[in-house]
């Protein structure tokens, strides 16, 4: 099983992947939405997507919408440098929206465990 990490910032993507790997998960990286779609087509064992929100061309939210339109309902966690408001947190199809802050390691671990338990 893999978790797909989508982030246009290579360092941020690698840090997110490292956090997930330290929690026992296998990860794949994509630098944008198009690469994410390619990874999804190449790897049938992806069970969860963790995406940055603010990316050029196609944002994390637009990626989520695009996948849902393609009838892809993999669990989706969105990461943002902003404070997520209630509207964002309640986006249909979004399992969690987490702020990239000092608590990210703990919050991401909890969100991944909860999401995988619900969608396992």
N, CA, C and O atoms as a printed pandas DataFrame, in Angstrom:
     atom_number atom_name residue_name chain_id  residue_number  x_coord  y_coord  z_coord
0              1         N          UNK        A               1    0.838   -1.184    0.000
1              2        CA          UNK        A               1    0.000    0.000    0.000
2              3         C          UNK        A               1    0.878    1.241    0.000
3              4         O          UNK        A               1    1.878    1.315    0.714
4              5         N          UNK        A               2    0.485    2.213   -0.814
5              6        CA          UNK        A               2    1.214    3.470   -0.879
6              7         C          UNK        A               2    0.306    4.654   -0.544
7              8         O          UNK        A               2   -0.911    4.602   -0.724
8              9         N          UNK        A               3    0.938    5.719   -0.053
9             10        CA          UNK        A               3    0.287    7.009    0.098
10            11         C          UNK        A               3    0.948    7.923   -0.919
11            12         O          UNK        A               3    2.174    8.025   -0.960
12            13         N          UNK        A               4    0.144    8.588   -1.743
13            14        CA          UNK        A               4    0.656    9.512   -2.744
14            15         C          UNK        A               4    0.726   10.904   -2.147
15            16         O          UNK        A               4   -0.285   11.448   -1.702
16            17         N          UNK        A               5    1.922   11.481   -2.137
17            18        CA          UNK        A               5    2.137   12.840   -1.647
18            19         C          UNK        A               5    2.290   13.748   -2.858
19            20         O          UNK        A               5    3.146   13.517   -3.711
20            21         N          UNK        A               6    1.453   14.786   -2.930
21            22        CA          UNK        A               6    1.479   15.726   -4.060
22            23         C          UNK        A               6    1.846   17.105   -3.525
23            24         O          UNK        A               6    1.107   17.689   -2.732
24            25         N          UNK        A               7    2.994   17.622   -3.965
25            26        CA          UNK        A               7    3.436   18.952   -3.525
26            27         C          UNK        A               7    4.391   19.518   -4.563
27            28         O          UNK        A               7    5.322   18.838   -4.994
28            29         N          UNK        A               8    4.161   20.757   -4.961
29            30        CA          UNK        A               8    5.018   21.388   -5.966
30            31         C          UNK        A               8    6.370   21.811   -5.386
31            32         O          UNK        A               8    7.313   22.059   -6.137
32            33         N          UNK        A               9    6.468   21.893   -4.069
33            34        CA          UNK        A               9    7.728   22.230   -3.407
34            35         C          UNK        A               9    8.433   20.915   -3.064
35            36         O          UNK        A               9    7.977   20.179   -2.189
36            37         N          UNK        A              10    9.552   20.613   -3.754
37            38        CA          UNK        A              10   10.212   19.317   -3.532
38            39         C          UNK        A              10   10.581   19.071   -2.067
39            40         O          UNK        A              10   10.425   17.954   -1.575
40            41         N          UNK        A              11   11.063   20.087   -1.374
41            42        CA          UNK        A              11   11.451   19.916    0.024
42            43         C          UNK        A              11   10.233   19.598    0.893
43            44         O          UNK        A              11   10.281   18.698    1.732
44            45         N          UNK        A              12    9.153   20.334    0.689
45            46        CA          UNK        A              12    7.933   20.090    1.470
46            47         C          UNK        A              12    7.383   18.697    1.190
47            48         O          UNK        A              12    6.954   18.001    2.110
48            49         N          UNK        A              13    7.394   18.291   -0.071
49            50        CA          UNK        A              13    6.917   16.960   -0.423
50            51         C          UNK        A              13    7.757   15.876    0.217
51            52         O          UNK        A              13    7.226   14.896    0.739
52            53         N          UNK        A              14    9.071   16.049    0.176
53            54        CA          UNK        A              14    9.966   15.066    0.792
54            55         C          UNK        A              14    9.799   15.034    2.302
55            56         O          UNK        A              14    9.882   13.968    2.914
56            57         N          UNK        A              15    9.562   16.205    2.916
57            58        CA          UNK        A              15    9.346   16.234    4.374
58            59         C          UNK        A              15    8.049   15.518    4.745
59            60         O          UNK        A              15    8.010   14.768    5.721
60            61         N          UNK        A              16    6.996   15.744    3.977
61            62        CA          UNK        A              16    5.725   15.062    4.239
62            63         C          UNK        A              16    5.895   13.554    4.066
63            64         O          UNK        A              16    5.424   12.769    4.888
64            65         N          UNK        A              17    6.572   13.159    2.989
65            66        CA          UNK        A              17    6.819   11.729    2.758
66            67         C          UNK        A              17    7.638   11.134    3.894
67            68         O          UNK        A              17    7.361   10.020    4.339
68            69         N          UNK        A              18    8.642   11.861    4.366
69            70        CA          UNK        A              18    9.476   11.372    5.466
70            71         C          UNK        A              18    8.654   11.196    6.739
71            72         O          UNK        A              18    8.841   10.224    7.470
72            73         N          UNK        A              19    7.752   12.127    7.004
73            74        CA          UNK        A              19    6.867   11.991    8.173
74            75         C          UNK        A              19    6.034   10.720    8.063
75            76         O          UNK        A              19    5.924    9.953    9.020
76            77         N          UNK        A              20    5.456   10.507    6.898
77            78        CA          UNK        A              20    4.617    9.326    6.698
78            79         C          UNK        A              20    5.432    8.044    6.777
79            80         O          UNK        A              20    4.983    7.052    7.351
80            81         N          UNK        A              21    6.624    8.063    6.205
81            82        CA          UNK        A              21    7.486    6.874    6.255
82            83         C          UNK        A              21    7.938    6.581    7.682
83            84         O          UNK        A              21    8.082    5.418    8.057
84            85         N          UNK        A              22    8.163    7.622    8.480
85            86        CA          UNK        A              22    8.553    7.402    9.879
86            87         C          UNK        A              22    7.408    6.787   10.676
87            88         O          UNK        A              22    7.623    6.218   11.746
88            89         N          UNK        A              23    6.185    6.905   10.147
89            90        CA          UNK        A              23    5.007    6.327   10.788
90            91         C          UNK        A              23    4.661    4.966   10.184
91            92         O          UNK        A              23    3.609    4.396   10.474
92            93         N          UNK        A              24    5.572    4.445    9.328
93            94        CA          UNK        A              24    5.418    3.091    8.809
94            95         C          UNK        A              24    4.733    2.965    7.462
95            96         O          UNK        A              24    4.386    1.857    7.051
96            97         N          UNK        A              25    4.531    4.079    6.761
97            98        CA          UNK        A              25    3.845    4.041    5.473
98            99         C          UNK        A              25    4.840    4.077    4.312
99           100         O          UNK        A              25    5.942    4.609    4.446
100          101         N          UNK        A              26    4.448    3.515    3.187
101          102        CA          UNK        A              26    5.205    3.626    1.944
102          103         C          UNK        A              26    4.620    4.789    1.161
103          104         O          UNK        A              26    3.402    4.950    1.098
104          105         N          UNK        A              27    5.494    5.609    0.557
105          106        CA          UNK        A              27    5.006    6.788   -0.142
106          107         C          UNK        A              27    5.489    6.842   -1.588
107          108         O          UNK        A              27    6.487    6.227   -1.962
108          109         N          UNK        A              28    4.759    7.584   -2.366
109          110        CA          UNK        A              28    5.136    7.963   -3.724
110          111         C          UNK        A              28    4.992    9.475   -3.797
111          112         O          UNK        A              28    4.128   10.046   -3.133
112          113         N          UNK        A              29    5.828   10.128   -4.594
113          114        CA          UNK        A              29    5.782   11.584   -4.707
114          115         C          UNK        A              29    5.321   12.014   -6.095
115          116         O          UNK        A              29    5.618   11.365   -7.099
116          117         N          UNK        A              30    4.594   13.114   -6.125
117          118        CA          UNK        A              30    4.208   13.765   -7.375
118          119         C          UNK        A              30    4.368   15.270   -7.155
119          120         O          UNK        A              30    4.041   15.786   -6.086
120          121         N          UNK        A              31    4.873   15.966   -8.176
121          122        CA          UNK        A              31    5.129   17.394   -8.025
122          123         C          UNK        A              31    3.979   18.271   -8.504
123          124         O          UNK        A              31    4.005   19.486   -8.309
124          125         N          UNK        A              32    2.966   17.664   -9.132
125          126        CA          UNK        A              32    1.796   18.427   -9.575
126          127         C          UNK        A              32    0.642   17.468   -9.852
127          128         O          UNK        A              32    0.775   16.253   -9.704
128          129         N          UNK        A              33   -0.479   18.031  -10.251
129          130        CA          UNK        A              33   -1.676   17.215  -10.468
130          131         C          UNK        A              33   -1.498   16.218  -11.607
131          132         O          UNK        A              33   -1.960   15.081  -11.517
132          133         N          UNK        A              34   -0.836   16.638  -12.667
133          134        CA          UNK        A              34   -0.643   15.730  -13.796
134          135         C          UNK        A              34    0.224   14.537  -13.404
135          136         O          UNK        A              34   -0.066   13.400  -13.777
136          137         N          UNK        A              35    1.278   14.802  -12.657
137          138        CA          UNK        A              35    2.133   13.714  -12.186
138          139         C          UNK        A              35    1.364   12.823  -11.212
139          140         O          UNK        A              35    1.582   11.612  -11.173
140          141         N          UNK        A              36    0.466   13.421  -10.428
141          142        CA          UNK        A              36   -0.352   12.626   -9.505
142          143         C          UNK        A              36   -1.231   11.654  -10.282
143          144         O          UNK        A              36   -1.354   10.488   -9.908
144          145         N          UNK        A              37   -1.838   12.130  -11.356
145          146        CA          UNK        A              37   -2.683   11.257  -12.180
146          147         C          UNK        A              37   -1.841   10.131  -12.783
147          148         O          UNK        A              37   -2.282    8.982  -12.835
148          149         N          UNK        A              38   -0.638   10.460  -13.233
149          150        CA          UNK        A              38    0.254    9.430  -13.779
150          151         C          UNK        A              38    0.602    8.383  -12.723
151          152         O          UNK        A              38    0.614    7.187  -13.015
152          153         N          UNK        A              39    0.884    8.826  -11.503
153          154        CA          UNK        A              39    1.193    7.895  -10.414
154          155         C          UNK        A              39   -0.012    7.010  -10.111
155          156         O          UNK        A              39    0.137    5.812   -9.870
156          157         N          UNK        A              40   -1.203    7.599  -10.123
157          158        CA          UNK        A              40   -2.416    6.827   -9.851
158          159         C          UNK        A              40   -2.651    5.767  -10.923
159          160         O          UNK        A              40   -3.109    4.665  -10.622
160          161         N          UNK        A              41   -2.340    6.100  -12.160
161          162        CA          UNK        A              41   -2.496    5.131  -13.245
162          163         C          UNK        A              41   -1.437    4.025  -13.178
163          164         O          UNK        A              41   -1.700    2.885  -13.561
164          165         N          UNK        A              42   -0.235    4.370  -12.687
165          166        CA          UNK        A              42    0.876    3.414  -12.659
166          167         C          UNK        A              42    0.860    2.505  -11.425
167          168         O          UNK        A              42    1.430    1.414  -11.451
168          169         N          UNK        A              43    0.210    2.950  -10.349
169          170        CA          UNK        A              43    0.253    2.206   -9.082
170          171         C          UNK        A              43   -1.164    1.961   -8.569
171          172         O          UNK        A              43   -1.822    2.877   -8.075
172          173         N          UNK        A              44   -1.617    0.737   -8.691
173          174        CA          UNK        A              44   -2.976    0.397   -8.260
174          175         C          UNK        A              44   -3.094    0.234   -6.749
175          176         O          UNK        A              44   -4.196    0.074   -6.225
176          177         N          UNK        A              45   -1.953    0.273   -6.040
177          178        CA          UNK        A              45   -1.992    0.054   -4.589
178          179         C          UNK        A              45   -1.982    1.355   -3.789
179          180         O          UNK        A              45   -1.743    1.321   -2.582
180          181         N          UNK        A              46   -2.234    2.493   -4.420
181          182        CA          UNK        A              46   -2.331    3.759   -3.688
182          183         C          UNK        A              46   -3.661    3.758   -2.938
183          184         O          UNK        A              46   -4.721    3.549   -3.528
184          185         N          UNK        A              47   -3.590    3.993   -1.638
185          186        CA          UNK        A              47   -4.784    3.945   -0.796
186          187         C          UNK        A              47   -5.193    5.304   -0.251
187          188         O          UNK        A              47   -6.274    5.443    0.321
188          189         N          UNK        A              48   -4.328    6.323   -0.427
189          190        CA          UNK        A              48   -4.590    7.633    0.166
190          191         C          UNK        A              48   -3.771    8.675   -0.576
191          192         O          UNK        A              48   -2.649    8.404   -1.005
192          193         N          UNK        A              49   -4.340    9.875   -0.727
193          194        CA          UNK        A              49   -3.632   11.001   -1.334
194          195         C          UNK        A              49   -3.495   12.096   -0.280
195          196         O          UNK        A              49   -4.467   12.468    0.377
196          197         N          UNK        A              50   -2.269   12.608   -0.130
197          198        CA          UNK        A              50   -1.998   13.758    0.739
198          199         C          UNK        A              50   -1.458   14.847   -0.178
199          200         O          UNK        A              50   -0.372   14.708   -0.740
200          201         N          UNK        A              51   -2.216   15.930   -0.328
201          202        CA          UNK        A              51   -1.846   16.964   -1.290
202          203         C          UNK        A              51   -1.717   18.333   -0.646
203          204         O          UNK        A              51   -2.458   18.686    0.271
204          205         N          UNK        A              52   -0.750   19.097   -1.154
205          206        CA          UNK        A              52   -0.638   20.507   -0.803
206          207         C          UNK        A              52   -1.830   21.233   -1.429
207          208         O          UNK        A              52   -2.337   20.820   -2.471
208          209         N          UNK        A              53   -2.268   22.302   -0.798
209          210        CA          UNK        A              53   -3.396   23.050   -1.334
210          211         C          UNK        A              53   -2.947   24.022   -2.417
211          212         O          UNK        A              53   -3.534   24.058   -3.499
212          213         N          UNK        A              54   -1.912   24.812   -2.137
213          214        CA          UNK        A              54   -1.491   25.879   -3.041
214          215         C          UNK        A              54   -0.399   25.389   -3.980
215          216         O          UNK        A              54    0.776   25.330   -3.618
216          217         N          UNK        A              55   -0.815   25.038   -5.198
217          218        CA          UNK        A              55    0.130   24.624   -6.229
218          219         C          UNK        A              55   -0.221   25.387   -7.505
219          220         O          UNK        A              55   -1.387   25.710   -7.732
220          221         N          UNK        A              56    0.776   25.677   -8.337
221          222        CA          UNK        A              56    0.469   26.392   -9.585
222          223         C          UNK        A              56   -0.330   25.506  -10.547
223          224         O          UNK        A              56   -0.254   24.279  -10.494
224          225         N          UNK        A              57   -1.067   26.133  -11.390
225          226        CA          UNK        A              57   -1.908   25.513  -12.420
226          227         C          UNK        A              57   -3.102   24.778  -11.835
227          228         O          UNK        A              57   -4.241   25.174  -12.081
228          229         N          UNK        A              58   -2.875   23.719  -11.069
229          230        CA          UNK        A              58   -3.977   22.946  -10.483
230          231         C          UNK        A              58   -3.751   22.853   -8.975
231          232         O          UNK        A              58   -2.796   22.225   -8.518
232          233         N          UNK        A              59   -4.634   23.479   -8.214
233          234        CA          UNK        A              59   -4.511   23.455   -6.749
234          235         C          UNK        A              59   -4.899   22.086   -6.206
235          236         O          UNK        A              59   -5.432   21.245   -6.930
236          237         N          UNK        A              60   -4.626   21.876   -4.931
237          238        CA          UNK        A              60   -5.021   20.630   -4.289
238          239         C          UNK        A              60   -6.534   20.418   -4.325
239          240         O          UNK        A              60   -7.004   19.300   -4.534
240          241         N          UNK        A              61   -7.293   21.499   -4.121
241          242        CA          UNK        A              61   -8.755   21.381   -4.186
242          243         C          UNK        A              61   -9.211   21.040   -5.599
243          244         O          UNK        A              61  -10.115   20.225   -5.783
244          245         N          UNK        A              62   -8.590   21.661   -6.596
245          246        CA          UNK        A              62   -8.954   21.359   -7.985
246          247         C          UNK        A              62   -8.597   19.909   -8.330
247          248         O          UNK        A              62   -9.326   19.250   -9.072
248          249         N          UNK        A              63   -7.480   19.415   -7.795
249          250        CA          UNK        A              63   -7.114   18.012   -7.995
250          251         C          UNK        A              63   -8.172   17.100   -7.397
251          252         O          UNK        A              63   -8.588   16.132   -8.033
252          253         N          UNK        A              64   -8.609   17.400   -6.186
253          254        CA          UNK        A              64   -9.664   16.613   -5.544
254          255         C          UNK        A              64  -10.921   16.604   -6.410
255          256         O          UNK        A              64  -11.503   15.546   -6.648
256          257         N          UNK        A              65  -11.341   17.780   -6.881
257          258        CA          UNK        A              65  -12.543   17.866   -7.711
258          259         C          UNK        A              65  -12.372   17.075   -9.011
259          260         O          UNK        A              65  -13.287   16.379   -9.449
260          261         N          UNK        A              66  -11.194   17.190   -9.617
261          262        CA          UNK        A              66  -10.921   16.482  -10.860
262          263         C          UNK        A              66  -10.995   14.969  -10.654
263          264         O          UNK        A              66  -11.577   14.257  -11.473
264          265         N          UNK        A              67  -10.415   14.484   -9.575
265          266        CA          UNK        A              67  -10.453   13.045   -9.295
266          267         C          UNK        A              67  -11.878   12.569   -9.056
267          268         O          UNK        A              67  -12.274   11.512   -9.547
268          269         N          UNK        A              68  -12.647   13.346   -8.301
269          270        CA          UNK        A              68  -14.030   12.953   -8.028
270          271         C          UNK        A              68  -14.849   12.926   -9.319
271          272         O          UNK        A              68  -15.699   12.052   -9.491
272          273         N          UNK        A              69  -14.598   13.885  -10.239
273          274        CA          UNK        A              69  -15.293   13.890  -11.519
274          275         C          UNK        A              69  -14.938   12.649  -12.348
275          276         O          UNK        A              69  -15.739   12.193  -13.164
276          277         N          UNK        A              70  -13.723   12.104  -12.131
277          278        CA          UNK        A              70  -13.280   10.899  -12.830
278          279         C          UNK        A              70  -13.683    9.640  -12.074
279          280         O          UNK        A              70  -13.228    8.541  -12.391
280          281         N          UNK        A              71  -14.544    9.811  -11.069
281          282        CA          UNK        A              71  -15.047    8.710  -10.248
282          283         C          UNK        A              71  -13.949    8.032   -9.431
283          284         O          UNK        A              71  -14.043    6.845   -9.117
284          285         N          UNK        A              72  -12.908    8.794   -9.089
285          286        CA          UNK        A              72  -11.853    8.310   -8.200
286          287         C          UNK        A              72  -12.194    8.810   -6.800
287          288         O          UNK        A              72  -12.219   10.016   -6.554
288          289         N          UNK        A              73  -12.454    7.881   -5.889
289          290        CA          UNK        A              73  -12.890    8.256   -4.544
290          291         C          UNK        A              73  -11.879    7.855   -3.475
291          292         O          UNK        A              73  -12.253    7.554   -2.341
292          293         N          UNK        A              74  -10.586    7.853   -3.841
293          294        CA          UNK        A              74   -9.560    7.582   -2.834
294          295         C          UNK        A              74   -9.635    8.627   -1.737
295          296         O          UNK        A              74   -9.937    9.790   -2.007
296          297         N          UNK        A              75   -9.363    8.226   -0.499
297          298        CA          UNK        A              75   -9.324    9.201    0.586
298          299         C          UNK        A              75   -8.313   10.306    0.257
299          300         O          UNK        A              75   -7.287   10.054   -0.375
300          301         N          UNK        A              76   -8.620   11.535    0.696
301          302        CA          UNK        A              76   -7.839   12.705    0.307
302          303         C          UNK        A              76   -7.640   13.607    1.521
303          304         O          UNK        A              76   -8.604   14.042    2.152
304          305         N          UNK        A              77   -6.382   13.880    1.838
305          306        CA          UNK        A              77   -6.033   14.806    2.921
306          307         C          UNK        A              77   -5.336   16.000    2.290
307          308         O          UNK        A              77   -4.414   15.845    1.490
308          309         N          UNK        A              78   -5.787   17.189    2.656
309          310        CA          UNK        A              78   -5.237   18.425    2.108
310          311         C          UNK        A              78   -4.372   19.101    3.159
311          312         O          UNK        A              78   -4.761   19.202    4.323
312          313         N          UNK        A              79   -3.190   19.567    2.743
313          314        CA          UNK        A              79   -2.291   20.304    3.622
314          315         C          UNK        A              79   -2.213   21.749    3.160
315          316         O          UNK        A              79   -2.157   22.014    1.959
316          317         N          UNK        A              80   -2.207   22.684    4.101
317          318        CA          UNK        A              80   -2.151   24.101    3.749
318          319         C          UNK        A              80   -1.321   24.885    4.758
319          320         O          UNK        A              80   -1.252   24.534    5.936
320          321         N          UNK        A              81   -0.700   25.940    4.278
321          322        CA          UNK        A              81    0.039   26.840    5.161
322          323         C          UNK        A              81   -0.892   27.818    5.847
323          324         O          UNK        A              81   -0.501   28.480    6.808
324          325         N          UNK        A              82   -2.125   27.916    5.362
325          326        CA          UNK        A              82   -3.125   28.808    5.941
326          327         C          UNK        A              82   -3.900   28.083    7.035
327          328         O          UNK        A              82   -3.815   26.863    7.175
328          329         N          UNK        A              83   -4.650   28.852    7.800
329          330        CA          UNK        A              83   -5.538   28.239    8.779
330          331         C          UNK        A              83   -6.814   27.824    8.054
331          332         O          UNK        A              83   -7.536   28.682    7.546
332          333         N          UNK        A              84   -7.105   26.524    7.995
333          334        CA          UNK        A              84   -8.297   26.063    7.275
334          335         C          UNK        A              84   -9.570   26.557    7.954
335          336         O          UNK        A              84   -9.739   26.398    9.163
336          337         N          UNK        A              85  -10.470   27.162    7.162
337          338        CA          UNK        A              85  -11.736   27.602    7.732
338          339         C          UNK        A              85  -12.757   26.466    7.666
339          340         O          UNK        A              85  -12.493   25.409    7.092
340          341         N          UNK        A              86  -13.913   26.700    8.259
341          342        CA          UNK        A              86  -14.946   25.664    8.343
342          343         C          UNK        A              86  -15.405   25.217    6.960
343          344         O          UNK        A              86  -15.616   24.027    6.729
344          345         N          UNK        A              87  -15.562   26.166    6.041
345          346        CA          UNK        A              87  -16.012   25.822    4.689
346          347         C          UNK        A              87  -15.025   24.876    4.025
347          348         O          UNK        A              87  -15.427   23.884    3.417
348          349         N          UNK        A              88  -13.732   25.177    4.138
349          350        CA          UNK        A              88  -12.710   24.324    3.536
350          351         C          UNK        A              88  -12.721   22.942    4.173
351          352         O          UNK        A              88  -12.656   21.933    3.471
352          353         N          UNK        A              89  -12.801   22.890    5.493
353          354        CA          UNK        A              89  -12.794   21.601    6.200
354          355         C          UNK        A              89  -13.990   20.732    5.812
355          356         O          UNK        A              89  -13.921   19.507    5.913
356          357         N          UNK        A              90  -15.076   21.351    5.374
357          358        CA          UNK        A              90  -16.294   20.610    5.035
358          359         C          UNK        A              90  -16.435   20.370    3.534
359          360         O          UNK        A              90  -17.521   20.032    3.064
360          361         N          UNK        A              91  -15.355   20.540    2.782
361          362        CA          UNK        A              91  -15.383   20.288    1.342
362          363         C          UNK        A              91  -15.787   18.832    1.098
363          364         O          UNK        A              91  -15.188   17.920    1.666
364          365         N          UNK        A              92  -16.800   18.612    0.256
365          366        CA          UNK        A              92  -17.214   17.230   -0.033
366          367         C          UNK        A              92  -16.054   16.399   -0.594
367          368         O          UNK        A              92  -15.327   16.844   -1.482
368          369         N          UNK        A              93  -15.899   15.201   -0.064
369          370        CA          UNK        A              93  -14.857   14.297   -0.536
370          371         C          UNK        A              93  -13.516   14.472    0.144
371          372         O          UNK        A              93  -12.594   13.689   -0.088
372          373         N          UNK        A              94  -13.396   15.490    0.981
373          374        CA          UNK        A              94  -12.143   15.756    1.690
374          375         C          UNK        A              94  -12.192   15.072    3.054
375          376         O          UNK        A              94  -13.109   15.308    3.840
376          377         N          UNK        A              95  -11.207   14.227    3.328
377          378        CA          UNK        A              95  -11.195   13.501    4.605
378          379         C          UNK        A              95  -10.618   14.325    5.740
379          380         O          UNK        A              95  -11.028   14.175    6.891
380          381         N          UNK        A              96   -9.658   15.207    5.420
381          382        CA          UNK        A              96   -9.070   16.058    6.451
382          383         C          UNK        A              96   -8.374   17.230    5.773
383          384         O          UNK        A              96   -7.902   17.120    4.642
384          385         N          UNK        A              97   -8.317   18.347    6.477
385          386        CA          UNK        A              97   -7.565   19.510    6.016
386          387         C          UNK        A              97   -6.689   19.948    7.182
387          388         O          UNK        A              97   -7.190   20.359    8.229
388          389         N          UNK        A              98   -5.377   19.857    6.989
389          390        CA          UNK        A              98   -4.441   20.105    8.071
390          391         C          UNK        A              98   -3.540   21.291    7.760
391          392         O          UNK        A              98   -3.156   21.516    6.612
392          393         N          UNK        A              99   -3.215   22.034    8.789
393          394        CA          UNK        A              99   -2.302   23.160    8.636
394          395         C          UNK        A              99   -0.867   22.663    8.754
395          396         O          UNK        A              99   -0.546   21.843    9.614
396          397         N          UNK        A             100   -0.017   23.170    7.881
397          398        CA          UNK        A             100    1.416   22.858    7.953
398          399         C          UNK        A             100    2.006   23.716    9.063
399          400         O          UNK        A             100    2.394   24.864    8.843
400          401         N          UNK        A             101    2.067   23.140   10.256
401          402        CA          UNK        A             101    2.596   23.870   11.410
402          403         C          UNK        A             101    3.385   22.913   12.291
403          404         O          UNK        A             101    3.685   21.791   11.883
404          405         N          UNK        A             102    3.719   23.348   13.487
405          406        CA          UNK        A             102    4.541   22.540   14.394
406          407         C          UNK        A             102    3.850   21.247   14.807
407          408         O          UNK        A             102    4.515   20.299   15.223
408          409         N          UNK        A             103    2.547   21.198   14.699
409          410        CA          UNK        A             103    1.782   20.007   15.092
410          411         C          UNK        A             103    1.526   19.060   13.922
411          412         O          UNK        A             103    0.832   18.057   14.088
412          413         N          UNK        A             104    2.072   19.357   12.742
413          414        CA          UNK        A             104    1.746   18.569   11.554
414          415         C          UNK        A             104    2.063   17.088   11.721
415          416         O          UNK        A             104    1.256   16.242   11.337
416          417         N          UNK        A             105    3.207   16.764   12.279
417          418        CA          UNK        A             105    3.575   15.341   12.408
418          419         C          UNK        A             105    2.503   14.582   13.186
419          420         O          UNK        A             105    2.065   13.516   12.752
420          421         N          UNK        A             106    2.082   15.111   14.310
421          422        CA          UNK        A             106    1.068   14.447   15.133
422          423         C          UNK        A             106   -0.280   14.447   14.421
423          424         O          UNK        A             106   -0.951   13.417   14.353
424          425         N          UNK        A             107   -0.683   15.624   13.880
425          426        CA          UNK        A             107   -1.982   15.736   13.225
426          427         C          UNK        A             107   -2.078   14.853   11.978
427          428         O          UNK        A             107   -3.115   14.241   11.720
428          429         N          UNK        A             108   -0.988   14.792   11.209
429          430        CA          UNK        A             108   -0.992   13.967   10.002
430          431         C          UNK        A             108   -1.099   12.488   10.364
431          432         O          UNK        A             108   -1.839   11.740    9.726
432          433         N          UNK        A             109   -0.366   12.074   11.375
433          434        CA          UNK        A             109   -0.430   10.679   11.823
434          435         C          UNK        A             109   -1.860   10.320   12.230
435          436         O          UNK        A             109   -2.385    9.281   11.830
436          437         N          UNK        A             110   -2.475   11.179   13.019
437          438        CA          UNK        A             110   -3.845   10.924   13.477
438          439         C          UNK        A             110   -4.833   10.912   12.308
439          440         O          UNK        A             110   -5.710   10.051   12.240
440          441         N          UNK        A             111   -4.686   11.871   11.391
441          442        CA          UNK        A             111   -5.614   11.940   10.247
442          443         C          UNK        A             111   -5.452   10.728    9.332
443          444         O          UNK        A             111   -6.444   10.183    8.848
444          445         N          UNK        A             112   -4.213   10.304    9.092
445          446        CA          UNK        A             112   -3.980    9.133    8.240
446          447         C          UNK        A             112   -4.575    7.889    8.886
447          448         O          UNK        A             112   -5.266    7.118    8.220
448          449         N          UNK        A             113   -4.314    7.685   10.170
449          450        CA          UNK        A             113   -4.862    6.508   10.858
450          451         C          UNK        A             113   -6.382    6.497   10.810
451          452         O          UNK        A             113   -6.989    5.464   10.527
452          453         N          UNK        A             114   -6.995    7.639   11.085
453          454        CA          UNK        A             114   -8.448    7.723   11.083
454          455         C          UNK        A             114   -9.000    7.476    9.683
455          456         O          UNK        A             114   -9.964    6.729    9.516
456          457         N          UNK        A             115   -8.392    8.101    8.679
457          458        CA          UNK        A             115   -8.864    7.980    7.299
458          459         C          UNK        A             115   -8.729    6.543    6.809
459          460         O          UNK        A             115   -9.654    6.008    6.198
460          461         N          UNK        A             116   -7.592    5.920    7.071
461          462        CA          UNK        A             116   -7.406    4.546    6.616
462          463         C          UNK        A             116   -8.329    3.578    7.365
463          464         O          UNK        A             116   -8.798    2.598    6.786
464          465         N          UNK        A             117   -8.589    3.846    8.638
465          466        CA          UNK        A             117   -9.506    2.987    9.402
466          467         C          UNK        A             117  -10.927    3.084    8.840
467          468         O          UNK        A             117  -11.639    2.081    8.773
468          469         N          UNK        A             118  -11.334    4.277    8.440
469          470        CA          UNK        A             118  -12.682    4.473    7.900
470          471         C          UNK        A             118  -12.820    3.957    6.476
471          472         O          UNK        A             118  -13.901    3.548    6.053
472          473         N          UNK        A             119  -11.708    3.980    5.740
473          474        CA          UNK        A             119  -11.764    3.623    4.319
474          475         C          UNK        A             119  -10.983    2.355    3.998
475          476         O          UNK        A             119  -10.778    2.022    2.831
476          477         N          UNK        A             120  -10.544    1.641    5.057
477          478        CA          UNK        A             120   -9.689    0.499    4.907
478          479         C          UNK        A             120  -10.217   -0.575    4.070
479          480         O          UNK        A             120   -9.555   -1.595    3.883
